[in-house]
């Protein structure tokens, strides 16, 4: 059983930073999912990959948990994004580098 430790990115549907302040330990699936022929539902023989998702305050806590329980893990580095805050009026500045046209 292999685990991934990562910090989730913000959702593309909202501009808020909810659910991005913690680190997540998530298990990878060992067996492929199967489609039930009668109902068409997707099923799996194991519950860990789809249902178990552990959250931690910081990266060190997640790593400590994985090492204490002998879980091999992959640490996915946190991506630092720089935000450029702009106003709508910046499109119409006199000293704009590129001309603004439709």
N, C-alpha and C positions, 0 to 999 in steps of 0.2 A: 504494500500500500504506500503510495507516494503522495506527498502533500505539497501545495503551493502556498507560499506566504507572500502576500501583496497588499498594497494600499489601494482600495478601489478608486477609480476616477469618477468624476461627477457625471451625472446623467446628461445626455444631450438634450433632453426634453425640458429641462429647467435650468435656470441660471444660478440656483442656490448651491451651497456647498454641503448639503446634508449627506450623511453616510460616507463622508470622505475623511473623517477625523480619526479613524481607527484602522488597525491592521487586521487582515482576514487570513485564517488558515483554512484552506479548502482541499478536500481530497480529490485526487484524479480517479476516474473510473478505470477499473481493471477489466471489466467485461463490457462488451457492446450491448446497447439496449436493443430490445426486441419489440416488434409490433405484434400485438395480439391479433390473430386472424379473425376472430369473431367480432370484437368491438372496435378494433383499430387503435386501442390505447397503446402507449409506449410503456414498456415495463423493463425492469432490471432485476437481477438476482441479488443485488447488494444495495443497502440503503445509504451507506456513507457518502458516496460522491454527490448524490442529488439532494440529500436531506440534512447532512451535518455540515454546518458552516460556523466556525468558531471565530469570535472577534476578540481583539486584545487592544489595550490602551496604546501600547507602543511595540516596536519591532522586536525588542529584546525579550519581552514577555512571550511572544509567539515562538521565538526561537528556543527559549527555555522550555516551553511546553513540549515542543517537538522532540528535543533532545532527552527530556525526562521520560517520555513515553516511547522512545526508540522509533520515532517516525522519521523516515528519510524525507527531506524537504528540499524545495527549490525556492530560493529567495529572489523575488522579482523586484528590481530596484524601483524606487519611487521616482516618478518623472516630475521635474520642476518646470512649470510653465510660467512664463512672464505674461502678465495681462497688460494690454495696451488700452487704456481708457480713453475713449474718444467721444466727442459730442457730434451731433448731427450737423451743427454749424461748421464743423471742420471741413465738410465737403465743399463749402462755398467760400473758403478763405481766398483773399486776394493773392497771397504768396504761395499758393498751392503748387506743388512740383508738376503734377500731371493735370491736364485740363479735365474738368468734370463735364461729361456729356452723357446723353442717353444713347 
